[in-house]
Amino acid sequence: MPTVNWGGYFGSSITVAPTINNYGTWKSAMQPTPGGTITNASGATWDAYLTTSANLSITNAGTWSTQVQDGGNNPTISIIQNAGSWTGGISQNNGSLRITNNATWTQAFNFPGGNANAFTTATGANTAIGGYLGLGGTVVLVNNGTMSVSGGMAALASTSSLTNAAGSTFAIVGEFTSTGRVINLGAISSTGNFTNGGTITGGTAMRQRGIFRAAGYTVNNGKFGADNSFLDFCDSTPPTPASNGFDARGGTIGSNVTFCSTAPLPVSLTSFSAQRRASQVLVRWATASELNNKEFVVERSADGQAFVALQTVAGHGTVAYAHAYQVTDARPLPGLSYYRLRQVDQDGTRTYSPVATVSRLAAQVAVYPNPTADVLTLDLSGLAASACQVRLCSLLGQLVLSQTLAGGQAQPLSLAGLPAGTYLLEVASATQGRQVQRVVKR
Protein backbone atom coordinates (compact mmCIF):
# COMPACT_ATOMS: atom_id res chain seq x y z
CA MET A 1 0.00 0.00 0.00
CA PRO A 2 1.71 3.24 -1.16
CA THR A 3 0.31 5.31 1.73
CA VAL A 4 1.84 3.18 4.48
CA ASN A 5 4.68 4.83 6.43
CA TRP A 6 7.15 3.08 8.72
CA GLY A 7 8.93 5.40 11.11
CA GLY A 8 10.00 3.33 14.11
CA TYR A 9 13.63 2.93 15.19
CA PHE A 10 15.16 -0.54 15.16
CA GLY A 11 18.52 0.32 16.67
CA SER A 12 20.52 -2.89 17.09
CA SER A 13 17.55 -5.13 17.83
CA ILE A 14 17.82 -7.09 14.55
CA THR A 15 19.97 -10.17 15.16
CA VAL A 16 19.13 -12.28 12.08
CA ALA A 17 19.58 -11.11 8.49
CA PRO A 18 16.12 -9.78 7.54
CA THR A 19 14.11 -9.71 4.35
CA ILE A 20 12.39 -6.32 4.03
CA ASN A 21 9.88 -5.35 1.34
CA ASN A 22 8.90 -1.68 1.36
CA TYR A 23 5.87 -0.51 -0.59
CA GLY A 24 5.37 2.87 1.09
CA THR A 25 7.71 5.26 2.89
CA TRP A 26 10.38 3.71 5.13
CA LYS A 27 11.96 6.05 7.69
CA SER A 28 13.12 3.52 10.26
CA ALA A 29 16.87 3.72 10.85
CA MET A 30 18.72 0.42 11.38
CA GLN A 31 22.12 0.55 13.08
CA PRO A 32 23.36 -1.97 12.24
CA THR A 33 21.52 -4.73 10.44
CA PRO A 34 23.32 -8.09 10.02
CA GLY A 35 23.04 -8.00 6.23
CA GLY A 36 19.94 -9.35 4.55
CA THR A 37 17.78 -8.41 1.56
CA ILE A 38 15.90 -5.14 1.04
CA THR A 39 13.44 -4.45 -1.76
CA ASN A 40 12.16 -0.91 -2.25
CA ALA A 41 9.22 -1.25 -4.63
CA SER A 42 8.21 1.00 -7.52
CA GLY A 43 6.62 4.17 -6.16
CA ALA A 44 8.06 3.56 -2.68
CA THR A 45 10.56 5.75 -0.83
CA TRP A 46 13.45 4.62 1.37
CA ASP A 47 14.53 7.55 3.55
CA ALA A 48 16.24 5.88 6.51
CA TYR A 49 19.92 5.72 7.47
CA LEU A 50 21.20 2.16 7.18
CA THR A 51 24.36 0.44 8.40
CA THR A 52 25.21 -3.19 7.80
CA SER A 53 27.71 -5.53 9.42
CA ALA A 54 27.29 -8.40 6.92
CA ASN A 55 26.52 -9.03 3.25
CA LEU A 56 23.60 -6.92 2.04
CA SER A 57 21.52 -7.01 -1.15
CA ILE A 58 19.34 -4.04 -2.15
CA THR A 59 16.89 -3.88 -5.04
CA ASN A 60 15.49 -0.39 -5.58
CA ALA A 61 12.66 0.31 -8.02
CA GLY A 62 11.43 3.45 -6.24
CA THR A 63 13.34 6.34 -4.67
CA TRP A 64 16.36 5.69 -2.43
CA SER A 65 17.54 8.93 -0.83
CA THR A 66 19.66 8.13 2.21
CA GLN A 67 22.98 6.69 3.39
CA VAL A 68 24.08 3.06 3.22
CA GLN A 69 27.19 2.34 5.29
CA ASP A 70 29.13 -0.67 6.47
CA GLY A 71 28.96 -0.90 10.25
CA GLY A 72 31.60 -3.45 11.14
CA ASN A 73 35.24 -4.37 10.64
CA ASN A 74 34.50 -7.56 8.69
CA PRO A 75 34.70 -7.33 4.88
CA THR A 76 31.19 -7.25 3.45
CA ILE A 77 29.72 -7.57 -0.02
CA SER A 78 27.03 -5.05 -0.91
CA ILE A 79 24.99 -5.70 -4.05
CA ILE A 80 22.73 -2.92 -5.34
CA GLN A 81 20.30 -3.31 -8.21
CA ASN A 82 18.79 0.08 -9.07
CA ALA A 83 15.73 0.32 -11.31
CA GLY A 84 14.46 3.61 -9.86
CA SER A 85 16.12 6.79 -8.62
CA TRP A 86 19.19 6.50 -6.39
CA THR A 87 20.41 9.69 -4.67
CA GLY A 88 21.57 8.19 -1.37
CA GLY A 89 25.13 8.12 -0.10
CA ILE A 90 27.31 5.01 0.08
CA SER A 91 30.16 4.57 2.52
CA GLN A 92 31.89 1.20 2.48
CA ASN A 93 35.45 0.78 3.69
CA ASN A 94 35.80 -3.01 3.58
CA GLY A 95 34.93 -5.79 1.18
CA SER A 96 33.34 -5.22 -2.22
CA LEU A 97 30.60 -3.13 -3.78
CA ARG A 98 28.67 -4.25 -6.86
CA ILE A 99 26.15 -1.91 -8.46
CA THR A 100 23.90 -2.25 -11.51
CA ASN A 101 22.03 0.87 -12.60
CA ASN A 102 19.02 0.32 -14.82
CA ALA A 103 17.47 3.78 -14.43
CA THR A 104 18.84 6.97 -12.77
CA TRP A 105 21.88 7.21 -10.50
CA THR A 106 23.35 10.55 -9.31
CA GLN A 107 25.31 9.74 -6.14
CA ALA A 108 29.09 10.01 -5.89
CA PHE A 109 30.94 7.38 -3.83
CA ASN A 110 34.23 5.54 -3.33
CA PHE A 111 34.73 1.87 -4.09
CA PRO A 112 36.28 -0.04 -1.16
CA GLY A 113 39.56 -1.94 -1.39
CA GLY A 114 38.06 -5.31 -2.37
CA ASN A 115 38.93 -7.26 -5.48
CA ALA A 116 35.40 -7.69 -6.88
CA ASN A 117 34.00 -4.14 -7.23
CA ALA A 118 31.78 -3.38 -10.21
CA PHE A 119 29.48 -0.72 -11.62
CA THR A 120 27.31 -1.43 -14.67
CA THR A 121 25.14 1.12 -16.44
CA ALA A 122 22.46 -0.75 -18.37
CA THR A 123 21.29 0.09 -21.88
CA GLY A 124 19.33 3.35 -21.87
CA ALA A 125 20.16 4.11 -18.23
CA ASN A 126 21.69 7.36 -16.98
CA THR A 127 24.52 7.36 -14.46
CA ALA A 128 25.35 10.99 -13.67
CA ILE A 129 27.71 10.84 -10.69
CA GLY A 130 27.48 14.26 -9.07
CA GLY A 131 30.92 14.33 -7.50
CA TYR A 132 34.16 12.34 -7.25
CA LEU A 133 34.34 8.65 -8.13
CA GLY A 134 36.95 6.78 -6.07
CA LEU A 135 38.28 3.54 -7.53
CA GLY A 136 39.69 1.56 -4.61
CA GLY A 137 40.66 -2.07 -5.10
CA THR A 138 39.84 -3.82 -8.37
CA VAL A 139 36.95 -2.20 -10.24
CA VAL A 140 35.09 -3.28 -13.37
CA LEU A 141 33.20 -0.39 -15.01
CA VAL A 142 30.76 -1.27 -17.81
CA ASN A 143 28.77 1.47 -19.58
CA ASN A 144 25.96 0.57 -21.94
CA GLY A 145 24.13 3.91 -21.68
CA THR A 146 25.17 7.38 -20.54
CA MET A 147 27.72 7.67 -17.76
CA SER A 148 29.30 10.87 -16.49
CA VAL A 149 31.40 11.97 -13.53
CA SER A 150 31.18 15.66 -12.67
CA GLY A 151 33.75 15.80 -9.86
CA GLY A 152 36.69 13.87 -11.27
CA MET A 153 37.59 10.19 -11.25
CA ALA A 154 40.50 8.33 -9.69
CA ALA A 155 43.03 6.65 -11.94
CA LEU A 156 41.97 3.30 -13.39
CA ALA A 157 44.42 0.86 -11.82
CA SER A 158 46.28 -1.90 -13.65
CA THR A 159 43.92 -4.52 -12.25
CA SER A 160 40.77 -2.57 -13.24
CA SER A 161 38.89 -2.12 -16.50
CA LEU A 162 36.42 0.13 -18.32
CA THR A 163 34.18 -1.07 -21.15
CA ASN A 164 32.24 1.61 -23.06
CA ALA A 165 29.78 -0.08 -25.41
CA ALA A 166 28.85 0.97 -28.94
CA GLY A 167 26.61 4.04 -28.93
CA SER A 168 27.44 4.82 -25.28
CA THR A 169 28.93 7.99 -23.83
CA PHE A 170 31.37 8.15 -20.91
CA ALA A 171 32.33 11.71 -19.88
CA ILE A 172 34.57 13.00 -17.09
CA VAL A 173 34.83 16.56 -15.84
CA GLY A 174 38.50 16.34 -14.94
CA GLU A 175 41.36 14.13 -16.03
CA PHE A 176 41.33 10.59 -17.32
CA THR A 177 44.26 8.40 -16.26
CA SER A 178 44.49 4.67 -16.84
CA THR A 179 47.04 1.93 -16.34
CA GLY A 180 44.30 -0.66 -16.72
CA ARG A 181 42.30 -2.09 -19.60
CA VAL A 182 39.89 0.11 -21.60
CA ILE A 183 37.60 -1.11 -24.39
CA ASN A 184 35.90 1.79 -26.16
CA LEU A 185 33.32 1.26 -28.89
CA GLY A 186 31.46 4.50 -28.12
CA ALA A 187 32.66 7.97 -27.08
CA ILE A 188 34.87 8.83 -24.08
CA SER A 189 35.70 12.44 -23.22
CA SER A 190 37.57 14.30 -20.49
CA THR A 191 37.84 18.01 -19.77
CA GLY A 192 41.32 17.64 -18.25
CA ASN A 193 44.53 15.75 -18.95
CA PHE A 194 44.51 12.35 -20.63
CA THR A 195 47.14 9.73 -19.76
CA ASN A 196 47.21 6.16 -20.99
CA GLY A 197 49.69 3.82 -19.36
CA GLY A 198 47.66 0.67 -19.92
CA THR A 199 45.93 -0.99 -22.86
CA ILE A 200 43.16 0.64 -24.88
CA THR A 201 41.32 -1.11 -27.68
CA GLY A 202 38.46 -0.06 -29.95
CA GLY A 203 36.27 -1.58 -32.62
CA THR A 204 37.19 -4.46 -34.89
CA ALA A 205 35.97 -2.58 -37.99
CA MET A 206 36.02 1.02 -39.21
CA ARG A 207 32.30 1.48 -38.57
CA GLN A 208 32.89 0.43 -34.93
CA ARG A 209 35.57 3.04 -34.33
CA GLY A 210 35.74 4.24 -30.73
CA ILE A 211 36.18 7.98 -30.12
CA PHE A 212 38.30 9.77 -27.50
CA ARG A 213 38.18 13.52 -26.84
CA ALA A 214 40.46 15.31 -24.37
CA ALA A 215 40.83 18.99 -23.47
CA GLY A 216 44.08 18.94 -21.47
CA TYR A 217 47.63 17.67 -21.85
CA THR A 218 47.58 14.24 -23.47
CA VAL A 219 50.09 11.43 -22.98
CA ASN A 220 50.37 7.90 -24.33
CA ASN A 221 52.98 5.61 -22.88
CA GLY A 222 50.93 2.41 -23.04
CA LYS A 223 49.16 0.57 -25.86
CA PHE A 224 46.62 2.71 -27.70
CA GLY A 225 44.69 0.93 -30.46
CA ALA A 226 46.04 -2.43 -29.33
CA ASP A 227 45.48 -5.41 -31.63
CA ASN A 228 45.20 -2.89 -34.50
CA SER A 229 41.70 -1.94 -33.36
CA PHE A 230 39.93 1.16 -34.68
CA LEU A 231 40.10 4.31 -32.55
CA ASP A 232 40.02 8.05 -33.17
CA PHE A 233 41.79 10.38 -30.74
CA CYS A 234 41.40 14.15 -30.69
CA ASP A 235 43.18 16.67 -28.46
CA SER A 236 41.28 19.96 -28.32
CA THR A 237 44.65 21.71 -28.83
CA PRO A 238 46.40 19.16 -31.07
CA PRO A 239 50.18 19.28 -31.45
CA THR A 240 52.01 20.17 -34.64
CA PRO A 241 51.73 18.19 -36.78
CA ALA A 242 48.21 17.19 -35.69
CA SER A 243 48.83 13.66 -36.98
CA ASN A 244 50.97 13.05 -33.88
CA GLY A 245 47.72 13.04 -31.90
CA PHE A 246 49.18 13.22 -28.38
CA ASP A 247 51.14 16.01 -26.73
CA ALA A 248 53.57 13.32 -25.54
CA ARG A 249 53.58 10.39 -27.92
CA GLY A 250 55.17 7.18 -26.65
CA GLY A 251 54.29 3.57 -26.06
CA THR A 252 52.55 1.77 -28.92
CA ILE A 253 49.89 3.24 -31.21
CA GLY A 254 47.99 0.87 -33.51
CA SER A 255 47.97 1.21 -37.27
CA ASN A 256 44.19 1.81 -37.41
CA VAL A 257 44.24 4.78 -35.02
CA THR A 258 43.24 8.12 -36.53
CA PHE A 259 43.48 11.62 -35.06
CA CYS A 260 40.64 14.14 -35.16
CA SER A 261 39.26 12.47 -38.27
CA THR A 262 35.65 11.99 -37.19
CA ALA A 263 33.07 14.76 -37.07
CA PRO A 264 32.98 16.77 -33.82
CA LEU A 265 30.57 15.52 -31.20
CA PRO A 266 27.36 17.50 -30.63
CA VAL A 267 26.63 18.80 -27.13
CA SER A 268 28.36 16.39 -24.75
CA LEU A 269 26.19 16.17 -21.62
CA THR A 270 28.32 14.98 -18.71
CA SER A 271 25.67 15.10 -15.98
CA PHE A 272 21.98 15.81 -15.41
CA SER A 273 20.22 15.64 -12.05
CA ALA A 274 17.16 16.86 -10.17
CA GLN A 275 17.40 17.01 -6.38
CA ARG A 276 15.06 18.18 -3.64
CA ARG A 277 16.24 21.26 -1.75
CA ALA A 278 13.81 22.02 1.12
CA SER A 279 10.55 22.99 -0.63
CA GLN A 280 12.20 23.43 -4.04
CA VAL A 281 13.88 21.24 -6.66
CA LEU A 282 17.34 22.05 -8.01
CA VAL A 283 17.96 20.91 -11.59
CA ARG A 284 21.63 20.82 -12.60
CA TRP A 285 23.54 19.72 -15.67
CA ALA A 286 27.00 20.08 -17.19
CA THR A 287 28.54 19.80 -20.64
CA ALA A 288 32.07 18.86 -21.66
CA SER A 289 31.73 20.66 -25.02
CA GLU A 290 29.02 22.25 -27.18
CA LEU A 291 28.51 22.46 -30.95
CA ASN A 292 26.00 24.93 -32.44
CA ASN A 293 24.06 24.82 -29.18
CA LYS A 294 21.20 27.34 -29.10
CA GLU A 295 19.48 26.54 -25.80
CA PHE A 296 18.38 24.09 -23.14
CA VAL A 297 14.76 23.70 -22.07
CA VAL A 298 14.07 22.13 -18.67
CA GLU A 299 10.87 20.08 -18.82
CA ARG A 300 8.74 18.55 -16.03
CA SER A 301 6.12 15.83 -15.91
CA ALA A 302 3.80 14.37 -13.29
CA ASP A 303 3.59 10.95 -14.96
CA GLY A 304 6.82 10.57 -16.95
CA GLN A 305 4.88 10.77 -20.23
CA ALA A 306 3.50 14.28 -20.79
CA PHE A 307 6.23 16.92 -20.29
CA VAL A 308 5.82 20.70 -20.15
CA ALA A 309 8.53 23.36 -20.39
CA LEU A 310 9.62 25.04 -17.13
CA GLN A 311 12.57 27.25 -18.01
CA THR A 312 14.80 28.00 -21.01
CA VAL A 313 18.54 28.57 -20.63
CA ALA A 314 20.75 29.88 -23.45
CA GLY A 315 23.56 27.62 -24.65
CA HIS A 316 27.12 28.66 -25.43
CA GLY A 317 27.10 28.03 -29.18
CA THR A 318 30.28 26.17 -30.03
CA VAL A 319 32.87 25.71 -27.26
CA ALA A 320 35.42 23.01 -26.49
CA TYR A 321 35.42 23.39 -22.72
CA ALA A 322 33.09 22.52 -19.84
CA HIS A 323 30.09 24.51 -18.62
CA ALA A 324 27.78 23.96 -15.66
CA TYR A 325 24.12 25.00 -15.54
CA GLN A 326 21.35 25.01 -12.97
CA VAL A 327 17.75 26.18 -12.54
CA THR A 328 15.37 26.03 -9.58
CA ASP A 329 11.82 24.74 -9.67
CA ALA A 330 10.36 26.98 -6.95
CA ARG A 331 6.93 25.32 -7.02
CA PRO A 332 7.47 21.60 -7.58
CA LEU A 333 4.65 19.14 -7.92
CA PRO A 334 3.65 17.06 -4.90
CA GLY A 335 4.81 13.46 -4.82
CA LEU A 336 7.00 12.01 -7.58
CA SER A 337 7.99 14.31 -10.47
CA TYR A 338 9.99 13.69 -13.63
CA TYR A 339 12.49 16.12 -15.17
CA ARG A 340 14.34 16.06 -18.47
CA LEU A 341 16.42 18.38 -20.62
CA ARG A 342 15.61 19.32 -24.20
CA GLN A 343 18.70 20.54 -26.06
CA VAL A 344 18.07 22.62 -29.20
CA ASP A 345 20.66 23.25 -31.94
CA GLN A 346 20.84 26.46 -33.98
CA ASP A 347 19.08 24.64 -36.84
CA GLY A 348 16.25 23.50 -34.55
CA THR A 349 17.43 19.91 -34.11
CA ARG A 350 16.37 18.57 -30.71
CA THR A 351 17.87 15.93 -28.45
CA TYR A 352 16.70 14.83 -25.00
CA SER A 353 18.52 13.86 -21.83
CA PRO A 354 17.65 10.81 -19.75
CA VAL A 355 14.85 11.43 -17.25
CA ALA A 356 15.61 12.28 -13.61
CA THR A 357 13.07 11.74 -10.85
CA VAL A 358 12.60 13.51 -7.53
CA SER A 359 10.08 13.00 -4.73
CA ARG A 360 8.66 15.97 -2.87
CA LEU A 361 7.52 15.04 0.61
CA ALA A 362 4.05 16.04 1.66
CA ALA A 363 3.73 19.30 3.55
CA GLN A 364 3.47 18.56 7.26
CA VAL A 365 0.11 19.33 8.86
CA ALA A 366 0.62 21.53 11.91
CA VAL A 367 -1.76 20.93 14.85
CA TYR A 368 -2.24 23.40 17.73
CA PRO A 369 -2.70 23.83 20.59
CA ASN A 370 -1.53 20.37 21.58
CA PRO A 371 -2.53 19.44 24.30
CA THR A 372 -5.92 21.13 24.00
CA ALA A 373 -9.10 21.36 26.06
CA ASP A 374 -11.79 21.33 23.37
CA VAL A 375 -10.72 22.55 19.90
CA LEU A 376 -7.74 21.67 17.72
CA THR A 377 -6.65 23.85 14.81
CA LEU A 378 -5.37 21.90 11.80
CA ASP A 379 -3.17 23.96 9.47
CA LEU A 380 -3.97 22.42 6.08
CA SER A 381 -2.56 25.35 4.09
CA GLY A 382 0.31 23.22 2.77
CA LEU A 383 -2.11 20.74 1.19
CA ALA A 384 -4.09 21.08 -2.02
CA ALA A 385 -7.41 22.92 -1.76
CA SER A 386 -9.44 19.73 -2.00
CA ALA A 387 -11.22 17.41 0.43
CA CYS A 388 -9.12 15.97 3.27
CA GLN A 389 -10.33 13.04 5.32
CA VAL A 390 -9.70 13.56 9.04
CA ARG A 391 -9.97 10.65 11.48
CA LEU A 392 -9.33 10.50 15.21
CA CYS A 393 -8.64 7.08 16.74
CA SER A 394 -7.82 5.79 20.19
CA LEU A 395 -4.42 4.22 20.79
CA LEU A 396 -6.16 0.86 20.35
CA GLY A 397 -7.26 1.84 16.86
CA GLN A 398 -10.92 2.55 17.62
CA LEU A 399 -12.41 5.31 15.46
CA VAL A 400 -13.90 8.06 17.65
CA LEU A 401 -14.27 10.95 15.18
CA SER A 402 -14.40 11.34 11.39
CA GLN A 403 -14.78 14.54 9.34
CA THR A 404 -14.09 15.89 5.85
CA LEU A 405 -12.30 19.25 5.82
CA ALA A 406 -11.16 21.45 2.96
CA GLY A 407 -7.40 21.71 2.37
CA GLY A 408 -5.47 24.87 1.57
CA GLN A 409 -6.41 26.66 4.83
CA ALA A 410 -6.53 26.32 8.62
CA GLN A 411 -9.54 24.39 9.95
CA PRO A 412 -10.95 23.87 13.48
CA LEU A 413 -11.66 20.37 14.80
CA SER A 414 -13.88 20.12 17.88
CA LEU A 415 -13.04 17.46 20.48
CA ALA A 416 -16.02 18.33 22.67
CA GLY A 417 -17.59 15.30 24.31
CA LEU A 418 -14.46 13.13 24.02
CA PRO A 419 -12.81 11.90 27.23
CA ALA A 420 -9.38 13.19 28.15
CA GLY A 421 -6.49 11.14 26.82
CA THR A 422 -4.09 10.57 23.92
CA TYR A 423 -5.40 10.01 20.39
CA LEU A 424 -4.01 9.35 16.90
CA LEU A 425 -4.94 12.05 14.37
CA GLU A 426 -4.89 10.95 10.72
CA VAL A 427 -5.11 13.44 7.83
CA ALA A 428 -5.38 11.96 4.32
CA SER A 429 -5.45 13.86 1.02
CA ALA A 430 -5.68 12.53 -2.51
CA THR A 431 -2.52 14.33 -3.64
CA GLN A 432 -0.17 13.91 -0.67
CA GLY A 433 -1.14 10.69 1.06
CA ARG A 434 -1.66 10.11 4.76
CA GLN A 435 -0.12 11.69 7.87
CA VAL A 436 -0.55 10.45 11.42
CA GLN A 437 0.43 12.22 14.65
CA ARG A 438 -0.48 12.10 18.34
CA VAL A 439 -2.71 14.66 19.99
CA VAL A 440 -3.67 15.02 23.64
CA LYS A 441 -6.97 16.22 25.07
CA ARG A 442 -6.78 17.53 28.61
C-alpha positions, 0 to 999 in steps of 0.5 A: 500500500503506497500510503503506508509509512514506517517510522519506528527505530530498530537500533541494534535489535535485529539479530538475524539477516532480515528480508524487508519489502517496502511498498510505502515510505520507510523512515526507520533507521537500522544501526546496524543490520546483520546484512539481509535483503531489502526491496524498495518497490516501484513508487516507494521511498526509502529515507532511513539511514542504514548500516550493515555488518554483513553481506547486504543485497538491495533492489530499488525500483522506487526512490532511495535517498539516504545513506548506506554504510558498512557498520563493522570491521569484517569485509562485506559484499554489498549488491545494489540493483537500481531500477528507480532513482538513487540519490543516497550516499554510500560509505563502504570501507571493507569488502566489495561493492557491486552496483547495476544501474538500470534507471537513474543514479546521481550519487558520488561514492568511493569503491572499497579496497576489495577485489570484486567491485563493479558498476554497470550502467544498463542500456538506456540508463543514466549514471550521472555521478554528481561528485568524485568517483573513487576507484579503490581495489579492483573495479570493473566499469561497464557502460551501456548507456550514458555515464558521467562523472562531474567531480573527477575520477581516480586513476583506473588501476592496472587490475581494473577495467572500463568497457564503453559499449557501442553508442554509449557515452562516458564523460569525465569533468576532470582528467582521465588516467588509466594503467588498466584495460579500456575497451571503447566502442562508443565515445569517451571524453575528459575536460582535463589531462589524458594519460594512458599507461595501460591498454586501450582497444576499440572496434574491430571494424572502421564502422565500430571506431571508438572515439576519444576527446580530451581537453588537457595535456595528453600522454600515451605511454601504453598501448593505444589501439592495441590489436590494431583496433579502430580508434580516433583520438582528438586533443582539443589543442592538437600538437604540430603536426596534428597527426601526432595526436598526443602532446607526448607520444610514446608507447605503442599506437595501432595502425588503425588509429586516426586523429581528429578524423571523425566529425565533432561531437554535438553537445556532450552532456556529462551530468543531469540531475534533479534534487530536492532542496527544502521545498524546491527542486534544483535541476543541474547539468554540465557539458564537456563541449558544445557544438552549435548549441542554441538553448536548453529547455528544462521540462517537467512531468507528473507521470513521466509521459507528458512533459511541459517546459519550465525554463529555457537557458541559453547555450554557449554556441560552439565551445570546447570546454566545460560549462555547468548549468542550474535552474530552480523549480520553486513550485514543484509538484507534490509526490514524484515528479519527472524532469528532463532536458531538451537541447536545441541546436541552432538549426532547430534539431532537438535531443533529450537527456535521460529522465531524472526523478525527484520526490517531494515530501508532503507538507506537514500538517501543523496541529495546535494547541496540543494538548488542548481542552476542546478545539484543535486547529489543523493547518492544512494550508500546505495541502491542495485545496481539496477534500481531506479526510480527518480521522481521530482514533484511540491508541487501540485503533478505535475510530472516535471521530471522522470529518471531511475538511477542505485543504489549503487553509486552517480548519478547526476540529472540535473534540467536545464530548471526548474523554481526556487522553491521547489520540491518533490524528490521521489526515489523508489527502488525494494528492499527498497521502496520509499523515498520522500524529499524536494529539492530547486532550486535557 
